[in-house]
């Protein structure tokens, strides 16, 4: 008599709660932003919001150059055969 192997079913993944799904969070943030912009317009003219926005733009500008540099260096370093490049 040949031994039989018993296989257990694959574990079932529990579904994520709806509030932990990224696109749901983004949609909620868009709706909240529209509501705050509509009903609390004085927030848009406050100095701390302007400072926060200006700081965010400066941070984005600061990150662009290193990302481009790293992308170019990584692309060059992954070239196996220089004759293929031209």
Secondary structure, DSSP 8 states (H G I E B T S, - for coil): -----------------GGGSHHHHHHHHHHHHHHHHHH-GGGTT-HHHHHHHHHHHHHHHHHHHHHHHHHHHHHHHT-S-HHHH-
